[in-house]
């Protein structure tokens, strides 16, 4: 059974992502590990309070009570969606979010992380903010980033950007296994520019290898890589965008791009970031 780590601060963005996490768990026969973190106040060693342990225990107790109060709300969401049978366990940890995620991934043998972010503009900012960037960059497992304005809908079309490299094929095969569980199609996009060096033979080889799979390939001739990807998301009715963990600068250039409002709204879809091995 696959295990999905769901970090939550019980915000609106996290609650929206929780629905995605529930439905995803159902689709892959998975279970959820709910993670809530808190940080203790930082004291200068020179003024370290003698009753620090009392302070720690007081904060820990307050966070535990808050955690305990919020969990029934999440369980109620699960029941409303007839997903009350999804197994859920809980972790309350002190320390930074990245530290807690890394620890939970190792100790609980996590397969996926699903996180909520703050919507169109906030989604872009959050994606490259300290927490989400660290999770995507440093976590060794796939990470879903779910915008607050992305209501759950059945995943039918998965976009996968590729440059036809061997490591792309390895990642595509992983996504294909997931797509079959979701009963979804993979729409691969290759943007051919003047600097592209992929041969026709390589493309044909890929097409033949995945001929009998729910995978289709689109080759777009365009120097504007960013707009090509965003147009692809819009016109192919993409439900989730899969990307390998590229350099941060590439993502910043990709998403800080001015398009029409309709196209911008199409960005309110989950991103699945897959680390390159």
DRENSEVEX-552017 format. One record per residue (C-alpha): residue number from 1; x, y, z. Coordinates in steps of 0.2 Angstrom, whole numbers. Layout:
! DRENSEVEX-552017
<rec><pos>NUM</pos><u>X</u><v>Y</v><w>Z</w></rec>
...
! end
This chain:
! DRENSEVEX-552017
<rec><pos>1</pos><u>0</u><v>0</v><w>0</w></rec>
<rec><pos>2</pos><u>7</u><v>17</v><w>-5</w></rec>
<rec><pos>3</pos><u>9</u><v>30</v><w>9</w></rec>
<rec><pos>4</pos><u>6</u><v>48</v><w>6</w></rec>
<rec><pos>5</pos><u>12</u><v>62</v><w>17</w></rec>
<rec><pos>6</pos><u>1</u><v>77</v><w>19</w></rec>
<rec><pos>7</pos><u>8</u><v>92</v><w>28</w></rec>
<rec><pos>8</pos><u>-5</u><v>103</v><w>34</w></rec>
<rec><pos>9</pos><u>-7</u><v>119</v><w>44</w></rec>
<rec><pos>10</pos><u>-26</u><v>118</v><w>43</w></rec>
<rec><pos>11</pos><u>-27</u><v>133</v><w>31</w></rec>
<rec><pos>12</pos><u>-39</u><v>134</v><w>17</w></rec>
<rec><pos>13</pos><u>-26</u><v>129</v><w>5</w></rec>
<rec><pos>14</pos><u>-21</u><v>114</v><w>15</w></rec>
<rec><pos>15</pos><u>-40</u><v>109</v><w>16</w></rec>
<rec><pos>16</pos><u>-42</u><v>110</v><w>-2</w></rec>
<rec><pos>17</pos><u>-26</u><v>99</v><w>-5</w></rec>
<rec><pos>18</pos><u>-33</u><v>87</v><w>8</w></rec>
<rec><pos>19</pos><u>-47</u><v>83</v><w>-4</w></rec>
<rec><pos>20</pos><u>-35</u><v>79</v><w>-18</w></rec>
<rec><pos>21</pos><u>-25</u><v>69</v><w>-6</w></rec>
<rec><pos>22</pos><u>-40</u><v>58</v><w>-1</w></rec>
<rec><pos>23</pos><u>-45</u><v>55</v><w>-19</w></rec>
<rec><pos>24</pos><u>-27</u><v>51</v><w>-24</w></rec>
<rec><pos>25</pos><u>-26</u><v>39</v><w>-10</w></rec>
<rec><pos>26</pos><u>-42</u><v>30</v><w>-16</w></rec>
<rec><pos>27</pos><u>-35</u><v>29</v><w>-34</w></rec>
<rec><pos>28</pos><u>-19</u><v>21</v><w>-29</w></rec>
<rec><pos>29</pos><u>-25</u><v>11</v><w>-14</w></rec>
<rec><pos>30</pos><u>-15</u><v>22</v><w>-3</w></rec>
<rec><pos>31</pos><u>-15</u><v>28</v><w>15</w></rec>
<rec><pos>32</pos><u>-12</u><v>46</v><w>22</w></rec>
<rec><pos>33</pos><u>0</u><v>52</v><w>35</w></rec>
<rec><pos>34</pos><u>-6</u><v>69</v><w>41</w></rec>
<rec><pos>35</pos><u>9</u><v>80</v><w>47</w></rec>
<rec><pos>36</pos><u>7</u><v>96</v><w>57</w></rec>
<rec><pos>37</pos><u>23</u><v>105</v><w>63</w></rec>
<rec><pos>38</pos><u>27</u><v>118</v><w>76</w></rec>
<rec><pos>39</pos><u>42</u><v>128</v><w>80</w></rec>
<rec><pos>40</pos><u>48</u><v>133</v><w>97</w></rec>
<rec><pos>41</pos><u>53</u><v>151</v><w>101</w></rec>
<rec><pos>42</pos><u>72</u><v>154</v><w>98</w></rec>
<rec><pos>43</pos><u>81</u><v>161</v><w>114</w></rec>
<rec><pos>44</pos><u>99</u><v>168</v><w>115</w></rec>
<rec><pos>45</pos><u>109</u><v>156</v><w>125</w></rec>
<rec><pos>46</pos><u>114</u><v>171</v><w>136</w></rec>
<rec><pos>47</pos><u>96</u><v>173</v><w>141</w></rec>
<rec><pos>48</pos><u>90</u><v>155</v><w>140</w></rec>
<rec><pos>49</pos><u>76</u><v>153</v><w>152</w></rec>
<rec><pos>50</pos><u>77</u><v>141</v><w>167</w></rec>
<rec><pos>51</pos><u>59</u><v>135</v><w>164</w></rec>
<rec><pos>52</pos><u>62</u><v>131</v><w>145</w></rec>
<rec><pos>53</pos><u>55</u><v>114</v><w>147</w></rec>
<rec><pos>54</pos><u>39</u><v>121</v><w>154</w></rec>
<rec><pos>55</pos><u>38</u><v>133</v><w>139</w></rec>
<rec><pos>56</pos><u>41</u><v>118</v><w>127</w></rec>
<rec><pos>57</pos><u>28</u><v>107</v><w>136</w></rec>
<rec><pos>58</pos><u>16</u><v>121</v><w>136</w></rec>
<rec><pos>59</pos><u>18</u><v>125</v><w>117</w></rec>
<rec><pos>60</pos><u>18</u><v>106</v><w>113</w></rec>
<rec><pos>61</pos><u>1</u><v>104</v><w>123</w></rec>
<rec><pos>62</pos><u>-7</u><v>119</v><w>114</w></rec>
<rec><pos>63</pos><u>-2</u><v>112</v><w>97</w></rec>
<rec><pos>64</pos><u>-8</u><v>95</v><w>102</w></rec>
<rec><pos>65</pos><u>-25</u><v>102</v><w>107</w></rec>
<rec><pos>66</pos><u>-26</u><v>112</v><w>91</w></rec>
<rec><pos>67</pos><u>-21</u><v>97</v><w>81</w></rec>
<rec><pos>68</pos><u>-34</u><v>86</v><w>90</w></rec>
<rec><pos>69</pos><u>-48</u><v>99</v><w>87</w></rec>
<rec><pos>70</pos><u>-44</u><v>100</v><w>68</w></rec>
<rec><pos>71</pos><u>-43</u><v>82</v><w>64</w></rec>
<rec><pos>72</pos><u>-62</u><v>79</v><w>66</w></rec>
<rec><pos>73</pos><u>-65</u><v>92</v><w>53</w></rec>
<rec><pos>74</pos><u>-54</u><v>82</v><w>41</w></rec>
<rec><pos>75</pos><u>-62</u><v>66</v><w>45</w></rec>
<rec><pos>76</pos><u>-79</u><v>74</v><w>41</w></rec>
<rec><pos>77</pos><u>-73</u><v>79</v><w>24</w></rec>
<rec><pos>78</pos><u>-68</u><v>61</v><w>21</w></rec>
<rec><pos>79</pos><u>-85</u><v>55</v><w>26</w></rec>
<rec><pos>80</pos><u>-94</u><v>68</v><w>15</w></rec>
<rec><pos>81</pos><u>-85</u><v>61</v><w>0</w></rec>
<rec><pos>82</pos><u>-88</u><v>43</v><w>5</w></rec>
<rec><pos>83</pos><u>-69</u><v>41</v><w>8</w></rec>
<rec><pos>84</pos><u>-70</u><v>37</v><w>27</w></rec>
<rec><pos>85</pos><u>-62</u><v>21</v><w>24</w></rec>
<rec><pos>86</pos><u>-45</u><v>29</v><w>19</w></rec>
<rec><pos>87</pos><u>-33</u><v>25</v><w>32</w></rec>
<rec><pos>88</pos><u>-26</u><v>40</v><w>41</w></rec>
<rec><pos>89</pos><u>-12</u><v>41</v><w>54</w></rec>
<rec><pos>90</pos><u>-5</u><v>57</v><w>62</w></rec>
<rec><pos>91</pos><u>11</u><v>65</v><w>66</w></rec>
<rec><pos>92</pos><u>14</u><v>81</v><w>77</w></rec>
<rec><pos>93</pos><u>32</u><v>86</v><w>76</w></rec>
<rec><pos>94</pos><u>42</u><v>101</v><w>82</w></rec>
<rec><pos>95</pos><u>55</u><v>109</v><w>71</w></rec>
<rec><pos>96</pos><u>55</u><v>116</v><w>53</w></rec>
<rec><pos>97</pos><u>44</u><v>109</v><w>40</w></rec>
<rec><pos>98</pos><u>58</u><v>102</v><w>29</w></rec>
<rec><pos>99</pos><u>66</u><v>93</v><w>43</w></rec>
<rec><pos>100</pos><u>49</u><v>86</v><w>48</w></rec>
<rec><pos>101</pos><u>45</u><v>80</v><w>30</w></rec>
<rec><pos>102</pos><u>63</u><v>72</v><w>28</w></rec>
<rec><pos>103</pos><u>61</u><v>63</v><w>45</w></rec>
<rec><pos>104</pos><u>43</u><v>57</v><w>41</w></rec>
<rec><pos>105</pos><u>48</u><v>51</v><w>23</w></rec>
<rec><pos>106</pos><u>62</u><v>40</v><w>30</w></rec>
<rec><pos>107</pos><u>53</u><v>34</v><w>46</w></rec>
<rec><pos>108</pos><u>36</u><v>31</v><w>38</w></rec>
<rec><pos>109</pos><u>42</u><v>25</v><w>21</w></rec>
<rec><pos>110</pos><u>33</u><v>38</v><w>11</w></rec>
<rec><pos>111</pos><u>30</u><v>37</v><w>-7</w></rec>
<rec><pos>112</pos><u>22</u><v>54</v><w>-11</w></rec>
<rec><pos>113</pos><u>20</u><v>71</v><w>-3</w></rec>
<rec><pos>114</pos><u>5</u><v>81</v><w>-7</w></rec>
<rec><pos>115</pos><u>5</u><v>100</v><w>-2</w></rec>
<rec><pos>116</pos><u>-7</u><v>115</v><w>-4</w></rec>
<rec><pos>117</pos><u>-2</u><v>132</v><w>-10</w></rec>
<rec><pos>118</pos><u>-10</u><v>148</v><w>-11</w></rec>
<rec><pos>119</pos><u>-18</u><v>150</v><w>-29</w></rec>
<rec><pos>120</pos><u>-13</u><v>158</v><w>-45</w></rec>
<rec><pos>121</pos><u>-1</u><v>172</v><w>-40</w></rec>
<rec><pos>122</pos><u>2</u><v>164</v><w>-23</w></rec>
<rec><pos>123</pos><u>4</u><v>147</v><w>-31</w></rec>
<rec><pos>124</pos><u>19</u><v>154</v><w>-41</w></rec>
<rec><pos>125</pos><u>26</u><v>163</v><w>-26</w></rec>
<rec><pos>126</pos><u>23</u><v>148</v><w>-15</w></rec>
<rec><pos>127</pos><u>31</u><v>136</v><w>-27</w></rec>
<rec><pos>128</pos><u>47</u><v>145</v><w>-26</w></rec>
<rec><pos>129</pos><u>45</u><v>150</v><w>-8</w></rec>
<rec><pos>130</pos><u>57</u><v>143</v><w>5</w></rec>
<rec><pos>131</pos><u>46</u><v>129</v><w>10</w></rec>
<rec><pos>132</pos><u>39</u><v>122</v><w>-6</w></rec>
<rec><pos>133</pos><u>55</u><v>125</v><w>-15</w></rec>
<rec><pos>134</pos><u>65</u><v>115</v><w>-2</w></rec>
<rec><pos>135</pos><u>53</u><v>101</v><w>-2</w></rec>
<rec><pos>136</pos><u>53</u><v>100</v><w>-21</w></rec>
<rec><pos>137</pos><u>72</u><v>102</v><w>-23</w></rec>
<rec><pos>138</pos><u>77</u><v>91</v><w>-8</w></rec>
<rec><pos>139</pos><u>64</u><v>77</v><w>-6</w></rec>
<rec><pos>140</pos><u>69</u><v>61</v><w>-15</w></rec>
<rec><pos>141</pos><u>51</u><v>56</v><w>-19</w></rec>
<rec><pos>142</pos><u>37</u><v>64</v><w>-30</w></rec>
<rec><pos>143</pos><u>29</u><v>80</v><w>-23</w></rec>
<rec><pos>144</pos><u>11</u><v>86</v><w>-28</w></rec>
<rec><pos>145</pos><u>9</u><v>105</v><w>-27</w></rec>
<rec><pos>146</pos><u>-10</u><v>109</v><w>-26</w></rec>
<rec><pos>147</pos><u>-16</u><v>127</v><w>-29</w></rec>
<rec><pos>148</pos><u>-30</u><v>133</v><w>-18</w></rec>
<rec><pos>149</pos><u>-41</u><v>137</v><w>-33</w></rec>
<rec><pos>150</pos><u>-39</u><v>120</v><w>-40</w></rec>
<rec><pos>151</pos><u>-55</u><v>110</v><w>-35</w></rec>
<rec><pos>152</pos><u>-53</u><v>91</v><w>-36</w></rec>
<rec><pos>153</pos><u>-58</u><v>84</v><w>-53</w></rec>
<rec><pos>154</pos><u>-55</u><v>67</v><w>-60</w></rec>
<rec><pos>155</pos><u>-38</u><v>66</v><w>-68</w></rec>
<rec><pos>156</pos><u>-40</u><v>61</v><w>-86</w></rec>
<rec><pos>157</pos><u>-26</u><v>71</v><w>-95</w></rec>
<rec><pos>158</pos><u>-8</u><v>71</v><w>-88</w></rec>
<rec><pos>159</pos><u>5</u><v>83</v><w>-97</w></rec>
<rec><pos>160</pos><u>23</u><v>77</v><w>-97</w></rec>
<rec><pos>161</pos><u>36</u><v>88</v><w>-104</w></rec>
<rec><pos>162</pos><u>51</u><v>79</v><w>-112</w></rec>
<rec><pos>163</pos><u>67</u><v>82</v><w>-121</w></rec>
<rec><pos>164</pos><u>68</u><v>63</v><w>-126</w></rec>
<rec><pos>165</pos><u>83</u><v>60</v><w>-114</w></rec>
<rec><pos>166</pos><u>85</u><v>42</v><w>-106</w></rec>
<rec><pos>167</pos><u>81</u><v>49</v><w>-89</w></rec>
<rec><pos>168</pos><u>65</u><v>57</v><w>-96</w></rec>
<rec><pos>169</pos><u>60</u><v>39</v><w>-102</w></rec>
<rec><pos>170</pos><u>63</u><v>32</v><w>-85</w></rec>
<rec><pos>171</pos><u>52</u><v>45</v><w>-77</w></rec>
<rec><pos>172</pos><u>39</u><v>43</v><w>-91</w></rec>
<rec><pos>173</pos><u>38</u><v>24</v><w>-87</w></rec>
<rec><pos>174</pos><u>34</u><v>29</v><w>-68</w></rec>
<rec><pos>175</pos><u>21</u><v>41</v><w>-73</w></rec>
<rec><pos>176</pos><u>13</u><v>28</v><w>-85</w></rec>
<rec><pos>177</pos><u>11</u><v>16</v><w>-70</w></rec>
<rec><pos>178</pos><u>2</u><v>30</v><w>-61</w></rec>
<rec><pos>179</pos><u>-8</u><v>35</v><w>-76</w></rec>
<rec><pos>180</pos><u>-15</u><v>17</v><w>-78</w></rec>
<rec><pos>181</pos><u>-21</u><v>17</v><w>-60</w></rec>
<rec><pos>182</pos><u>-29</u><v>33</v><w>-63</w></rec>
<rec><pos>183</pos><u>-36</u><v>27</v><w>-80</w></rec>
<rec><pos>184</pos><u>-28</u><v>43</v><w>-87</w></rec>
<rec><pos>185</pos><u>-19</u><v>47</v><w>-103</w></rec>
<rec><pos>186</pos><u>-2</u><v>55</v><w>-104</w></rec>
<rec><pos>187</pos><u>1</u><v>69</v><w>-117</w></rec>
<rec><pos>188</pos><u>20</u><v>71</v><w>-120</w></rec>
<rec><pos>189</pos><u>26</u><v>88</v><w>-126</w></rec>
<rec><pos>190</pos><u>42</u><v>91</v><w>-135</w></rec>
<rec><pos>191</pos><u>46</u><v>109</v><w>-140</w></rec>
<rec><pos>192</pos><u>58</u><v>109</v><w>-155</w></rec>
<rec><pos>193</pos><u>68</u><v>125</v><w>-156</w></rec>
<rec><pos>194</pos><u>83</u><v>130</v><w>-167</w></rec>
<rec><pos>195</pos><u>94</u><v>124</v><w>-153</w></rec>
<rec><pos>196</pos><u>86</u><v>107</v><w>-152</w></rec>
<rec><pos>197</pos><u>97</u><v>92</v><w>-155</w></rec>
<rec><pos>198</pos><u>84</u><v>77</v><w>-154</w></rec>
<rec><pos>199</pos><u>84</u><v>67</v><w>-170</w></rec>
<rec><pos>200</pos><u>69</u><v>61</v><w>-179</w></rec>
<rec><pos>201</pos><u>75</u><v>43</v><w>-176</w></rec>
<rec><pos>202</pos><u>75</u><v>45</v><w>-157</w></rec>
<rec><pos>203</pos><u>57</u><v>52</v><w>-158</w></rec>
<rec><pos>204</pos><u>51</u><v>38</v><w>-168</w></rec>
<rec><pos>205</pos><u>59</u><v>25</v><w>-157</w></rec>
<rec><pos>206</pos><u>50</u><v>33</v><w>-142</w></rec>
<rec><pos>207</pos><u>33</u><v>33</v><w>-152</w></rec>
<rec><pos>208</pos><u>36</u><v>14</v><w>-156</w></rec>
<rec><pos>209</pos><u>40</u><v>9</v><w>-139</w></rec>
<rec><pos>210</pos><u>24</u><v>17</v><w>-131</w></rec>
<rec><pos>211</pos><u>13</u><v>13</v><w>-146</w></rec>
<rec><pos>212</pos><u>1</u><v>2</v><w>-137</w></rec>
<rec><pos>213</pos><u>1</u><v>13</v><w>-121</w></rec>
<rec><pos>214</pos><u>-11</u><v>28</v><w>-117</w></rec>
<rec><pos>215</pos><u>3</u><v>40</v><w>-122</w></rec>
<rec><pos>216</pos><u>3</u><v>52</v><w>-136</w></rec>
<rec><pos>217</pos><u>17</u><v>64</v><w>-142</w></rec>
<rec><pos>218</pos><u>16</u><v>81</v><w>-148</w></rec>
<rec><pos>219</pos><u>30</u><v>90</v><w>-156</w></rec>
<rec><pos>220</pos><u>29</u><v>109</v><w>-157</w></rec>
<rec><pos>221</pos><u>40</u><v>120</v><w>-167</w></rec>
<rec><pos>222</pos><u>42</u><v>136</v><w>-157</w></rec>
<rec><pos>223</pos><u>56</u><v>147</v><w>-150</w></rec>
<rec><pos>224</pos><u>45</u><v>152</v><w>-135</w></rec>
<rec><pos>225</pos><u>46</u><v>137</v><w>-124</w></rec>
<rec><pos>226</pos><u>36</u><v>145</v><w>-110</w></rec>
<rec><pos>227</pos><u>21</u><v>150</v><w>-120</w></rec>
<rec><pos>228</pos><u>21</u><v>133</v><w>-129</w></rec>
<rec><pos>229</pos><u>19</u><v>124</v><w>-113</w></rec>
<rec><pos>230</pos><u>6</u><v>135</v><w>-106</w></rec>
<rec><pos>231</pos><u>-4</u><v>134</v><w>-122</w></rec>
<rec><pos>232</pos><u>-3</u><v>115</v><w>-122</w></rec>
<rec><pos>233</pos><u>-10</u><v>115</v><w>-104</w></rec>
<rec><pos>234</pos><u>-25</u><v>126</v><w>-110</w></rec>
<rec><pos>235</pos><u>-29</u><v>118</v><w>-126</w></rec>
<rec><pos>236</pos><u>-26</u><v>99</v><w>-121</w></rec>
<rec><pos>237</pos><u>-37</u><v>101</v><w>-106</w></rec>
<rec><pos>238</pos><u>-23</u><v>96</v><w>-94</w></rec>
<rec><pos>239</pos><u>-28</u><v>90</v><w>-77</w></rec>
<rec><pos>240</pos><u>-11</u><v>89</v><w>-70</w></rec>
<rec><pos>241</pos><u>7</u><v>94</v><w>-75</w></rec>
<rec><pos>242</pos><u>21</u><v>82</v><w>-73</w></rec>
<rec><pos>243</pos><u>39</u><v>90</v><w>-73</w></rec>
<rec><pos>244</pos><u>56</u><v>83</v><w>-68</w></rec>
<rec><pos>245</pos><u>65</u><v>93</v><w>-55</w></rec>
<rec><pos>246</pos><u>74</u><v>106</v><w>-66</w></rec>
<rec><pos>247</pos><u>84</u><v>121</v><w>-61</w></rec>
<rec><pos>248</pos><u>74</u><v>134</v><w>-51</w></rec>
<rec><pos>249</pos><u>78</u><v>148</v><w>-64</w></rec>
<rec><pos>250</pos><u>69</u><v>138</v><w>-77</w></rec>
<rec><pos>251</pos><u>53</u><v>137</v><w>-67</w></rec>
<rec><pos>252</pos><u>54</u><v>155</v><w>-63</w></rec>
<rec><pos>253</pos><u>55</u><v>160</v><w>-81</w></rec>
<rec><pos>254</pos><u>41</u><v>148</v><w>-86</w></rec>
<rec><pos>255</pos><u>28</u><v>154</v><w>-74</w></rec>
<rec><pos>256</pos><u>32</u><v>172</v><w>-72</w></rec>
<rec><pos>257</pos><u>25</u><v>175</v><w>-89</w></rec>
<rec><pos>258</pos><u>11</u><v>187</v><w>-95</w></rec>
<rec><pos>259</pos><u>-3</u><v>178</v><w>-104</w></rec>
<rec><pos>260</pos><u>-22</u><v>181</v><w>-105</w></rec>
<rec><pos>261</pos><u>-33</u><v>178</v><w>-90</w></rec>
<rec><pos>262</pos><u>-40</u><v>162</v><w>-98</w></rec>
<rec><pos>263</pos><u>-23</u><v>155</v><w>-100</w></rec>
<rec><pos>264</pos><u>-18</u><v>161</v><w>-82</w></rec>
<rec><pos>265</pos><u>-33</u><v>152</v><w>-75</w></rec>
<rec><pos>266</pos><u>-28</u><v>136</v><w>-83</w></rec>
<rec><pos>267</pos><u>-12</u><v>136</v><w>-72</w></rec>
<rec><pos>268</pos><u>-23</u><v>132</v><w>-57</w></rec>
<rec><pos>269</pos><u>-19</u><v>113</v><w>-59</w></rec>
<rec><pos>270</pos><u>-8</u><v>102</v><w>-48</w></rec>
<rec><pos>271</pos><u>10</u><v>100</v><w>-52</w></rec>
<rec><pos>272</pos><u>18</u><v>83</v><w>-49</w></rec>
<rec><pos>273</pos><u>37</u><v>86</v><w>-47</w></rec>
<rec><pos>274</pos><u>47</u><v>70</v><w>-50</w></rec>
<rec><pos>275</pos><u>66</u><v>70</v><w>-44</w></rec>
<rec><pos>276</pos><u>78</u><v>65</v><w>-57</w></rec>
<rec><pos>277</pos><u>89</u><v>50</v><w>-51</w></rec>
! end
